[in-house]
Amino acid sequence: MSARKSKIAGYGQMRAAVDTGALLALASSRDQYHAQAVAIERRFRESGVRWVASILVLNELHAHLVRRADAAVARRVITALLRDPAYEWRDVPVELLRAAVSAWLERFPDQRFSITDAVTFEIMRTDRIHRAFAFDRDFLTAGYELMTEN
């Protein structure tokens, strides 16, 4: 893990979680968050950020793209993300899944966190990642900061 500091004031380490919604917004010009997602991604990519996510995020993204577009588009997007060195994709062993369920789903029974969100939160907790490229307010509920274009 890099101990370098971001060139962007207040953004500490150069790693941030990335959520399915942000990746969907990047992939679709019709998405309500597309322009904002492109600005955020460009700003932080230029600063050298490394995006961290689990393979569950890729799974959700693929499922959404297959439904919204088609299999060929979904395949191209997933392939590009897997090849992009700015992204760090994490496997989800059963131990991580158990920890995520315990720490997030059981601890927040009144919330509608998905398994994917819980795993992301747990990765963020264990890796001390405090910010997420997301448009999902669940990250705020879990105690994390959302990245903005400003």
Rosetta constraint file for C-alpha pairs under 8 A:
AtomPair CA 2 CA 13 HARMONIC 7.29 0.50
AtomPair CA 2 CA 14 HARMONIC 7.27 0.50
AtomPair CA 3 CA 13 HARMONIC 6.34 0.50
AtomPair CA 3 CA 14 HARMONIC 7.97 0.50
AtomPair CA 4 CA 13 HARMONIC 6.22 0.50
AtomPair CA 4 CA 14 HARMONIC 6.88 0.50
AtomPair CA 5 CA 11 HARMONIC 7.72 0.50
AtomPair CA 5 CA 12 HARMONIC 5.26 0.50
AtomPair CA 5 CA 13 HARMONIC 5.11 0.50
AtomPair CA 5 CA 14 HARMONIC 6.33 0.50
AtomPair CA 6 CA 11 HARMONIC 5.97 0.50
AtomPair CA 6 CA 12 HARMONIC 5.59 0.50
AtomPair CA 6 CA 13 HARMONIC 5.95 0.50
AtomPair CA 6 CA 14 HARMONIC 5.45 0.50
AtomPair CA 6 CA 47 HARMONIC 6.26 0.50
AtomPair CA 6 CA 48 HARMONIC 7.39 0.50
AtomPair CA 6 CA 49 HARMONIC 7.56 0.50
AtomPair CA 7 CA 47 HARMONIC 5.75 0.50
AtomPair CA 8 CA 47 HARMONIC 6.89 0.50
AtomPair CA 14 CA 47 HARMONIC 7.85 0.50
AtomPair CA 14 CA 48 HARMONIC 6.49 0.50
AtomPair CA 14 CA 49 HARMONIC 4.47 0.50
AtomPair CA 14 CA 50 HARMONIC 6.06 0.50
AtomPair CA 15 CA 49 HARMONIC 5.33 0.50
AtomPair CA 15 CA 50 HARMONIC 4.69 0.50
AtomPair CA 15 CA 51 HARMONIC 5.83 0.50
AtomPair CA 15 CA 52 HARMONIC 6.85 0.50
AtomPair CA 15 CA 129 HARMONIC 6.67 0.50
AtomPair CA 16 CA 49 HARMONIC 7.05 0.50
AtomPair CA 16 CA 50 HARMONIC 6.45 0.50
AtomPair CA 16 CA 51 HARMONIC 5.17 0.50
AtomPair CA 16 CA 52 HARMONIC 5.95 0.50
AtomPair CA 16 CA 129 HARMONIC 5.98 0.50
AtomPair CA 16 CA 130 HARMONIC 7.12 0.50
AtomPair CA 16 CA 131 HARMONIC 5.31 0.50
AtomPair CA 16 CA 132 HARMONIC 5.31 0.50
AtomPair CA 16 CA 133 HARMONIC 6.82 0.50
AtomPair CA 17 CA 51 HARMONIC 5.54 0.50
AtomPair CA 17 CA 52 HARMONIC 4.61 0.50
AtomPair CA 17 CA 53 HARMONIC 5.75 0.50
AtomPair CA 17 CA 120 HARMONIC 7.26 0.50
AtomPair CA 17 CA 124 HARMONIC 6.88 0.50
AtomPair CA 17 CA 129 HARMONIC 7.03 0.50
AtomPair CA 17 CA 131 HARMONIC 6.43 0.50
AtomPair CA 17 CA 132 HARMONIC 4.50 0.50
AtomPair CA 17 CA 133 HARMONIC 6.06 0.50
AtomPair CA 18 CA 22 HARMONIC 6.79 0.50
AtomPair CA 18 CA 23 HARMONIC 7.50 0.50
AtomPair CA 18 CA 51 HARMONIC 5.80 0.50
AtomPair CA 18 CA 52 HARMONIC 5.95 0.50
AtomPair CA 18 CA 53 HARMONIC 5.70 0.50
AtomPair CA 18 CA 132 HARMONIC 5.59 0.50
AtomPair CA 18 CA 133 HARMONIC 4.70 0.50
AtomPair CA 18 CA 134 HARMONIC 6.24 0.50
AtomPair CA 19 CA 23 HARMONIC 6.62 0.50
AtomPair CA 19 CA 53 HARMONIC 7.15 0.50
AtomPair CA 19 CA 57 HARMONIC 6.55 0.50
AtomPair CA 19 CA 117 HARMONIC 7.98 0.50
AtomPair CA 19 CA 132 HARMONIC 7.17 0.50
AtomPair CA 19 CA 133 HARMONIC 6.17 0.50
AtomPair CA 19 CA 134 HARMONIC 5.16 0.50
AtomPair CA 20 CA 24 HARMONIC 6.11 0.50
AtomPair CA 20 CA 57 HARMONIC 5.39 0.50
AtomPair CA 20 CA 58 HARMONIC 7.36 0.50
AtomPair CA 20 CA 60 HARMONIC 6.56 0.50
AtomPair CA 20 CA 61 HARMONIC 5.64 0.50
AtomPair CA 20 CA 134 HARMONIC 7.57 0.50
AtomPair CA 21 CA 25 HARMONIC 6.11 0.50
AtomPair CA 21 CA 61 HARMONIC 7.98 0.50
AtomPair CA 21 CA 134 HARMONIC 6.14 0.50
AtomPair CA 21 CA 135 HARMONIC 6.38 0.50
AtomPair CA 21 CA 136 HARMONIC 7.21 0.50
AtomPair CA 22 CA 26 HARMONIC 6.26 0.50
AtomPair CA 22 CA 33 HARMONIC 7.84 0.50
AtomPair CA 22 CA 37 HARMONIC 6.20 0.50
AtomPair CA 22 CA 133 HARMONIC 6.20 0.50
AtomPair CA 22 CA 134 HARMONIC 5.07 0.50
AtomPair CA 22 CA 135 HARMONIC 6.46 0.50
AtomPair CA 23 CA 27 HARMONIC 6.19 0.50
AtomPair CA 23 CA 61 HARMONIC 7.18 0.50
AtomPair CA 24 CA 28 HARMONIC 6.20 0.50
AtomPair CA 24 CA 31 HARMONIC 7.48 0.50
AtomPair CA 24 CA 61 HARMONIC 6.58 0.50
AtomPair CA 24 CA 64 HARMONIC 7.90 0.50
AtomPair CA 24 CA 65 HARMONIC 7.72 0.50
AtomPair CA 25 CA 29 HARMONIC 7.18 0.50
AtomPair CA 25 CA 31 HARMONIC 5.27 0.50
AtomPair CA 25 CA 32 HARMONIC 7.29 0.50
AtomPair CA 25 CA 33 HARMONIC 5.47 0.50
AtomPair CA 25 CA 34 HARMONIC 4.51 0.50
AtomPair CA 25 CA 37 HARMONIC 6.02 0.50
AtomPair CA 26 CA 34 HARMONIC 5.56 0.50
AtomPair CA 26 CA 37 HARMONIC 5.72 0.50
AtomPair CA 26 CA 38 HARMONIC 5.94 0.50
AtomPair CA 27 CA 34 HARMONIC 7.83 0.50
AtomPair CA 27 CA 77 HARMONIC 7.33 0.50
AtomPair CA 28 CA 34 HARMONIC 6.56 0.50
AtomPair CA 29 CA 34 HARMONIC 5.55 0.50
AtomPair CA 29 CA 35 HARMONIC 7.68 0.50
AtomPair CA 30 CA 34 HARMONIC 6.93 0.50
AtomPair CA 33 CA 37 HARMONIC 5.88 0.50
AtomPair CA 33 CA 135 HARMONIC 7.92 0.50
AtomPair CA 34 CA 38 HARMONIC 6.12 0.50
AtomPair CA 35 CA 39 HARMONIC 6.27 0.50
AtomPair CA 36 CA 40 HARMONIC 6.17 0.50
AtomPair CA 36 CA 149 HARMONIC 6.65 0.50
AtomPair CA 37 CA 41 HARMONIC 5.96 0.50
AtomPair CA 37 CA 149 HARMONIC 7.99 0.50
AtomPair CA 38 CA 42 HARMONIC 5.99 0.50
AtomPair CA 39 CA 43 HARMONIC 6.04 0.50
AtomPair CA 39 CA 149 HARMONIC 5.78 0.50
AtomPair CA 40 CA 44 HARMONIC 6.15 0.50
AtomPair CA 40 CA 133 HARMONIC 7.84 0.50
AtomPair CA 40 CA 147 HARMONIC 7.26 0.50
AtomPair CA 40 CA 148 HARMONIC 6.15 0.50
AtomPair CA 40 CA 149 HARMONIC 4.61 0.50
AtomPair CA 41 CA 45 HARMONIC 5.79 0.50
AtomPair CA 42 CA 46 HARMONIC 6.12 0.50
AtomPair CA 43 CA 47 HARMONIC 6.65 0.50
AtomPair CA 43 CA 149 HARMONIC 7.09 0.50
AtomPair CA 44 CA 48 HARMONIC 6.49 0.50
AtomPair CA 44 CA 49 HARMONIC 5.57 0.50
AtomPair CA 45 CA 49 HARMONIC 5.40 0.50
AtomPair CA 45 CA 50 HARMONIC 7.66 0.50
AtomPair CA 45 CA 86 HARMONIC 7.59 0.50
AtomPair CA 48 CA 86 HARMONIC 7.98 0.50
AtomPair CA 49 CA 86 HARMONIC 7.08 0.50
AtomPair CA 50 CA 86 HARMONIC 4.91 0.50
AtomPair CA 50 CA 87 HARMONIC 5.82 0.50
AtomPair CA 50 CA 88 HARMONIC 6.94 0.50
AtomPair CA 51 CA 86 HARMONIC 6.02 0.50
AtomPair CA 51 CA 87 HARMONIC 4.71 0.50
AtomPair CA 51 CA 88 HARMONIC 6.01 0.50
AtomPair CA 52 CA 87 HARMONIC 5.93 0.50
AtomPair CA 52 CA 88 HARMONIC 4.79 0.50
AtomPair CA 52 CA 89 HARMONIC 6.17 0.50
AtomPair CA 52 CA 90 HARMONIC 7.49 0.50
AtomPair CA 53 CA 57 HARMONIC 6.44 0.50
AtomPair CA 53 CA 87 HARMONIC 7.64 0.50
AtomPair CA 53 CA 88 HARMONIC 6.41 0.50
AtomPair CA 53 CA 89 HARMONIC 5.29 0.50
AtomPair CA 53 CA 90 HARMONIC 6.02 0.50
AtomPair CA 53 CA 120 HARMONIC 6.53 0.50
AtomPair CA 54 CA 58 HARMONIC 7.23 0.50
AtomPair CA 54 CA 89 HARMONIC 5.30 0.50
AtomPair CA 54 CA 90 HARMONIC 4.32 0.50
AtomPair CA 54 CA 91 HARMONIC 5.93 0.50
AtomPair CA 54 CA 92 HARMONIC 6.65 0.50
AtomPair CA 54 CA 116 HARMONIC 7.87 0.50
AtomPair CA 54 CA 119 HARMONIC 7.44 0.50
AtomPair CA 54 CA 120 HARMONIC 6.72 0.50
AtomPair CA 55 CA 59 HARMONIC 6.25 0.50
AtomPair CA 55 CA 89 HARMONIC 6.03 0.50
AtomPair CA 55 CA 90 HARMONIC 5.86 0.50
AtomPair CA 55 CA 91 HARMONIC 5.79 0.50
AtomPair CA 55 CA 92 HARMONIC 7.03 0.50
AtomPair CA 56 CA 60 HARMONIC 6.22 0.50
AtomPair CA 56 CA 92 HARMONIC 7.68 0.50
AtomPair CA 56 CA 116 HARMONIC 5.68 0.50
AtomPair CA 57 CA 61 HARMONIC 6.08 0.50
AtomPair CA 57 CA 116 HARMONIC 6.44 0.50
AtomPair CA 58 CA 62 HARMONIC 6.02 0.50
AtomPair CA 58 CA 78 HARMONIC 6.90 0.50
AtomPair CA 59 CA 63 HARMONIC 6.23 0.50
AtomPair CA 60 CA 64 HARMONIC 6.23 0.50
AtomPair CA 61 CA 65 HARMONIC 6.12 0.50
AtomPair CA 61 CA 74 HARMONIC 7.97 0.50
AtomPair CA 61 CA 78 HARMONIC 8.00 0.50
AtomPair CA 62 CA 66 HARMONIC 6.07 0.50
AtomPair CA 62 CA 74 HARMONIC 5.44 0.50
AtomPair CA 62 CA 75 HARMONIC 7.47 0.50
AtomPair CA 62 CA 78 HARMONIC 6.82 0.50
AtomPair CA 63 CA 67 HARMONIC 6.42 0.50
AtomPair CA 63 CA 74 HARMONIC 7.97 0.50
AtomPair CA 64 CA 68 HARMONIC 5.97 0.50
AtomPair CA 65 CA 69 HARMONIC 5.37 0.50
AtomPair CA 65 CA 70 HARMONIC 6.45 0.50
AtomPair CA 65 CA 71 HARMONIC 7.41 0.50
AtomPair CA 65 CA 73 HARMONIC 7.05 0.50
AtomPair CA 65 CA 74 HARMONIC 5.06 0.50
AtomPair CA 66 CA 70 HARMONIC 4.54 0.50
AtomPair CA 66 CA 71 HARMONIC 4.97 0.50
AtomPair CA 66 CA 73 HARMONIC 7.49 0.50
AtomPair CA 66 CA 74 HARMONIC 5.62 0.50
AtomPair CA 69 CA 73 HARMONIC 6.45 0.50
AtomPair CA 69 CA 74 HARMONIC 7.36 0.50
AtomPair CA 70 CA 74 HARMONIC 6.28 0.50
AtomPair CA 71 CA 75 HARMONIC 6.02 0.50
AtomPair CA 72 CA 76 HARMONIC 6.22 0.50
AtomPair CA 73 CA 77 HARMONIC 6.21 0.50
AtomPair CA 74 CA 78 HARMONIC 6.15 0.50
AtomPair CA 75 CA 79 HARMONIC 5.96 0.50
AtomPair CA 76 CA 80 HARMONIC 6.08 0.50
AtomPair CA 77 CA 81 HARMONIC 6.24 0.50
AtomPair CA 78 CA 82 HARMONIC 6.17 0.50
AtomPair CA 79 CA 83 HARMONIC 6.30 0.50
AtomPair CA 80 CA 84 HARMONIC 6.13 0.50
AtomPair CA 81 CA 87 HARMONIC 6.98 0.50
AtomPair CA 82 CA 87 HARMONIC 7.40 0.50
AtomPair CA 82 CA 89 HARMONIC 7.71 0.50
AtomPair CA 92 CA 96 HARMONIC 6.02 0.50
AtomPair CA 92 CA 97 HARMONIC 6.53 0.50
AtomPair CA 92 CA 119 HARMONIC 7.88 0.50
AtomPair CA 93 CA 97 HARMONIC 6.49 0.50
AtomPair CA 94 CA 98 HARMONIC 6.08 0.50
AtomPair CA 95 CA 99 HARMONIC 6.18 0.50
AtomPair CA 96 CA 100 HARMONIC 6.08 0.50
AtomPair CA 96 CA 119 HARMONIC 7.03 0.50
AtomPair CA 96 CA 122 HARMONIC 7.63 0.50
AtomPair CA 97 CA 101 HARMONIC 6.19 0.50
AtomPair CA 97 CA 115 HARMONIC 7.99 0.50
AtomPair CA 97 CA 119 HARMONIC 6.31 0.50
AtomPair CA 98 CA 102 HARMONIC 6.17 0.50
AtomPair CA 99 CA 103 HARMONIC 5.88 0.50
AtomPair CA 99 CA 122 HARMONIC 7.22 0.50
AtomPair CA 100 CA 104 HARMONIC 5.60 0.50
AtomPair CA 100 CA 105 HARMONIC 7.08 0.50
AtomPair CA 100 CA 115 HARMONIC 7.70 0.50
AtomPair CA 100 CA 118 HARMONIC 5.16 0.50
AtomPair CA 100 CA 119 HARMONIC 5.09 0.50
AtomPair CA 100 CA 121 HARMONIC 7.41 0.50
AtomPair CA 100 CA 122 HARMONIC 5.39 0.50
AtomPair CA 101 CA 105 HARMONIC 4.80 0.50
AtomPair CA 101 CA 106 HARMONIC 6.12 0.50
AtomPair CA 101 CA 115 HARMONIC 7.34 0.50
AtomPair CA 101 CA 118 HARMONIC 6.60 0.50
AtomPair CA 101 CA 119 HARMONIC 7.83 0.50
AtomPair CA 102 CA 106 HARMONIC 5.16 0.50
AtomPair CA 102 CA 107 HARMONIC 6.63 0.50
AtomPair CA 103 CA 107 HARMONIC 5.63 0.50
AtomPair CA 103 CA 118 HARMONIC 7.96 0.50
AtomPair CA 103 CA 122 HARMONIC 7.39 0.50
AtomPair CA 104 CA 108 HARMONIC 5.73 0.50
AtomPair CA 104 CA 113 HARMONIC 7.82 0.50
AtomPair CA 104 CA 118 HARMONIC 5.55 0.50
AtomPair CA 104 CA 121 HARMONIC 7.58 0.50
AtomPair CA 104 CA 122 HARMONIC 7.69 0.50
AtomPair CA 105 CA 109 HARMONIC 5.95 0.50
AtomPair CA 105 CA 111 HARMONIC 7.74 0.50
AtomPair CA 105 CA 113 HARMONIC 6.69 0.50
AtomPair CA 105 CA 115 HARMONIC 7.88 0.50
AtomPair CA 105 CA 118 HARMONIC 6.71 0.50
AtomPair CA 113 CA 117 HARMONIC 5.93 0.50
AtomPair CA 113 CA 118 HARMONIC 6.40 0.50
AtomPair CA 113 CA 138 HARMONIC 6.95 0.50
AtomPair CA 114 CA 118 HARMONIC 6.20 0.50
AtomPair CA 115 CA 119 HARMONIC 6.12 0.50
AtomPair CA 116 CA 120 HARMONIC 6.17 0.50
AtomPair CA 117 CA 121 HARMONIC 6.05 0.50
AtomPair CA 118 CA 122 HARMONIC 6.14 0.50
AtomPair CA 119 CA 123 HARMONIC 6.17 0.50
AtomPair CA 120 CA 124 HARMONIC 6.12 0.50
AtomPair CA 121 CA 125 HARMONIC 6.07 0.50
AtomPair CA 121 CA 139 HARMONIC 7.67 0.50
AtomPair CA 121 CA 142 HARMONIC 7.31 0.50
AtomPair CA 122 CA 126 HARMONIC 6.12 0.50
AtomPair CA 123 CA 127 HARMONIC 5.88 0.50
AtomPair CA 123 CA 129 HARMONIC 7.86 0.50
AtomPair CA 124 CA 128 HARMONIC 5.57 0.50
AtomPair CA 124 CA 129 HARMONIC 4.56 0.50
AtomPair CA 124 CA 130 HARMONIC 6.62 0.50
AtomPair CA 125 CA 129 HARMONIC 6.46 0.50
AtomPair CA 125 CA 130 HARMONIC 7.84 0.50
AtomPair CA 130 CA 144 HARMONIC 5.44 0.50
AtomPair CA 130 CA 145 HARMONIC 6.17 0.50
AtomPair CA 131 CA 144 HARMONIC 5.79 0.50
AtomPair CA 131 CA 145 HARMONIC 4.67 0.50
AtomPair CA 131 CA 146 HARMONIC 5.59 0.50
AtomPair CA 131 CA 147 HARMONIC 6.22 0.50
AtomPair CA 132 CA 139 HARMONIC 7.41 0.50
AtomPair CA 132 CA 144 HARMONIC 7.13 0.50
AtomPair CA 132 CA 145 HARMONIC 6.27 0.50
AtomPair CA 132 CA 146 HARMONIC 5.05 0.50
AtomPair CA 132 CA 147 HARMONIC 5.85 0.50
AtomPair CA 133 CA 146 HARMONIC 6.06 0.50
AtomPair CA 133 CA 147 HARMONIC 5.34 0.50
AtomPair CA 133 CA 148 HARMONIC 7.97 0.50
AtomPair CA 134 CA 139 HARMONIC 7.76 0.50
AtomPair CA 134 CA 146 HARMONIC 6.19 0.50
AtomPair CA 134 CA 147 HARMONIC 7.19 0.50
AtomPair CA 135 CA 146 HARMONIC 7.33 0.50
AtomPair CA 137 CA 141 HARMONIC 6.53 0.50
AtomPair CA 138 CA 142 HARMONIC 6.16 0.50
AtomPair CA 139 CA 143 HARMONIC 6.41 0.50
AtomPair CA 139 CA 144 HARMONIC 5.30 0.50
AtomPair CA 139 CA 145 HARMONIC 6.92 0.50
AtomPair CA 139 CA 146 HARMONIC 7.16 0.50
AtomPair CA 140 CA 144 HARMONIC 5.04 0.50
AtomPair CA 140 CA 145 HARMONIC 6.00 0.50
AtomPair CA 140 CA 146 HARMONIC 7.14 0.50
